[in-house]
Amino acid sequence: MTLKAVRRVNEWDGPSMLKVYAPYTGTVKAPEKEPPELQDYIQRIDKYTYGLGWLLAEVDCQTVGFCHLTEDRNDPKNLFSVEFQLYVREDYIRRGVGTALWSLLRDMMEEGSRRRVFARVDRENQEALVFFKSMGFEECNTEDNIIILGYALTPKEENPERPTKPYLIDKFVYEAARERAAEFIRPAL
């Protein structure tokens, strides 16, 4: 039986996440030309995990993908609008990992009352454009070779003072969403 999980990230996941991320660097699929140093990457995880959210997908205790949120670079002070990045191990592309990660993070963002999420995709990265559009994202702007896609969330609360941080989401809501998300993952053959 294959063990599948989608869960919150912690700093101990840094090395396995960096292995997934490194092949993307230097391509149109990542914002960086070189993989960051492990310590720098762990600091990013520490910075964003508790305030915005990083998630990890595992199959048989091996990292097969992860996603995370950052501030909306066009409106960094807007706590209700964020940017989404997703990385999947090559042998797990088109196996539901991206869908699983998006599903859980979307549920957490909506439970936390966020309103809008964006993805920035190089126009040459057709695979990512197809994925995001299939998840309901719509093109809303372009900057040079980057297509900005947006997704309107359905926040749990209409006008909260601030969004609920991912680690403060009710554990029963989180656990149920985790189980649903893991069902999207199909093991590699």
C-alpha positions in Angstrom: 0.0 0.0 0.0 1.3 3.5 -0.9 1.4 6.1 1.8 0.4 9.5 0.6 0.3 12.7 2.6 -0.1 16.5 2.1 0.9 18.5 5.2 2.4 21.7 6.6 6.2 22.1 6.2 8.8 22.5 8.9 12.4 23.5 8.7 13.5 19.8 8.7 11.9 19.5 5.3 14.3 22.0 3.8 16.8 19.5 2.3 14.2 17.3 0.6 12.4 20.4 -0.7 15.6 21.9 -2.1 16.2 18.6 -4.0 12.8 19.1 -5.7 13.4 22.9 -6.3 17.0 22.7 -7.6 16.2 21.3 -11.0 13.8 24.2 -11.7 16.4 26.9 -11.0 18.0 28.4 -14.1 14.9 27.7 -16.1 11.7 29.6 -16.9 10.0 27.6 -14.2 11.7 29.3 -11.2 12.5 32.8 -10.3 16.2 32.0 -9.4 19.1 31.2 -11.6 20.9 29.1 -9.0 19.6 26.9 -6.1 19.9 28.8 -2.8 22.2 27.6 -0.1 20.4 25.2 2.3 20.7 27.5 5.3 19.1 30.4 3.3 16.3 28.1 2.1 15.6 27.0 5.7 15.4 30.7 6.7 12.8 31.2 4.0 10.8 28.3 5.3 11.0 29.7 8.8 9.9 33.1 7.6 6.9 32.1 5.5 5.6 28.9 7.0 3.8 30.3 10.0 2.6 33.6 8.4 1.7 32.6 4.9 2.1 28.8 4.5 4.2 26.2 2.9 2.9 22.7 2.1 4.6 19.4 1.2 3.4 16.3 -0.6 4.9 13.0 0.2 4.6 9.5 -1.2 6.0 6.7 0.9 7.8 9.3 3.1 9.5 10.9 0.0 9.0 14.5 -0.9 7.3 14.7 -4.3 6.3 18.3 -4.4 5.7 21.4 -2.4 4.0 24.8 -2.6 4.2 28.1 -0.8 2.8 31.6 -0.5 4.6 34.9 -0.5 3.4 38.4 -0.3 1.7 39.9 -3.4 4.6 41.7 -4.9 2.2 44.3 -6.4 0.5 45.0 -3.1 2.8 43.6 -0.3 0.8 45.4 2.5 -2.4 43.7 1.5 -2.6 40.7 3.9 -5.6 39.2 2.0 -3.8 38.9 -1.4 -0.9 36.5 -1.9 1.3 34.8 -4.5 1.4 31.0 -5.0 4.4 29.0 -6.2 4.4 25.2 -6.9 7.1 22.7 -7.5 6.6 19.0 -8.3 9.3 16.4 -8.7 9.6 15.5 -12.4 8.5 11.9 -12.1 5.3 13.0 -10.3 4.2 15.6 -12.8 0.6 14.8 -14.0 0.1 12.5 -11.0 -2.2 14.8 -9.0 0.5 16.3 -6.7 -0.1 19.9 -7.9 -3.8 19.4 -7.6 -3.4 18.0 -4.1 -1.2 20.8 -2.9 -3.4 23.5 -4.5 -6.5 21.9 -3.0 -5.2 22.0 0.6 -3.7 25.4 0.3 -6.8 26.8 -1.3 -8.9 25.3 1.5 -6.6 26.8 4.1 -6.6 30.2 2.5 -10.4 30.3 2.3 -10.7 29.1 5.9 -8.2 31.8 6.8 -10.3 34.4 5.0 -7.8 35.4 2.3 -9.5 36.9 -0.8 -7.1 36.6 -3.8 -4.2 34.5 -4.9 -1.9 35.1 -7.9 0.5 32.9 -9.9 3.3 34.3 -12.0 4.2 32.1 -14.9 6.7 32.6 -17.8 4.8 32.4 -21.0 7.2 29.7 -22.2 6.1 27.5 -19.3 3.0 26.1 -21.1 2.7 23.1 -18.7 2.2 25.5 -15.7 -0.2 27.7 -17.6 -2.4 24.7 -18.5 -2.3 23.5 -14.9 -3.3 26.9 -13.3 -6.1 27.4 -15.8 -7.4 24.0 -15.1 -7.5 24.9 -11.4 -9.6 27.9 -12.2 -7.0 30.7 -12.4 -7.6 33.4 -15.0 -5.2 35.6 -16.9 -5.3 39.1 -15.4 -2.1 40.8 -16.5 1.3 40.4 -18.2 4.7 41.8 -17.3 7.4 41.3 -20.0 7.3 37.4 -20.5 5.4 36.8 -17.3 1.7 36.0 -17.4 -0.1 36.8 -14.1 -3.0 34.5 -13.3 -5.5 35.3 -10.5 -7.9 33.2 -8.5 -10.7 34.7 -6.5 -11.1 32.9 -3.2 -14.2 32.4 -1.2 -13.2 33.6 2.3 -14.8 32.1 5.3 -15.4 35.6 6.9 -16.3 38.6 4.8 -14.5 41.4 6.6 -12.1 40.1 9.2 -9.4 42.4 10.5 -6.7 40.2 9.2 -6.4 36.7 7.7 -6.0 33.7 10.0 -2.5 32.3 9.8 -2.3 28.7 8.4 -1.0 27.1 11.6 -4.0 28.6 13.5 -6.6 26.9 11.2 -8.9 24.6 13.2 -7.1 21.2 13.4 -10.3 19.3 12.5 -10.8 21.5 9.4 -7.1 21.1 8.5 -7.0 17.3 9.0 -10.1 16.8 6.9 -8.7 19.0 4.1 -5.4 17.1 4.3 -7.1 13.8 3.8 -9.1 15.0 0.9 -6.0 16.5 -0.8 -4.0 13.3 -0.4 -6.6 11.4 -2.4 -5.6 13.4 -5.6 -2.1 11.9 -5.6 -1.5 8.9 -7.9 1.7 7.0 -7.3 4.3 6.7 -10.1 4.3 3.4 -12.0 
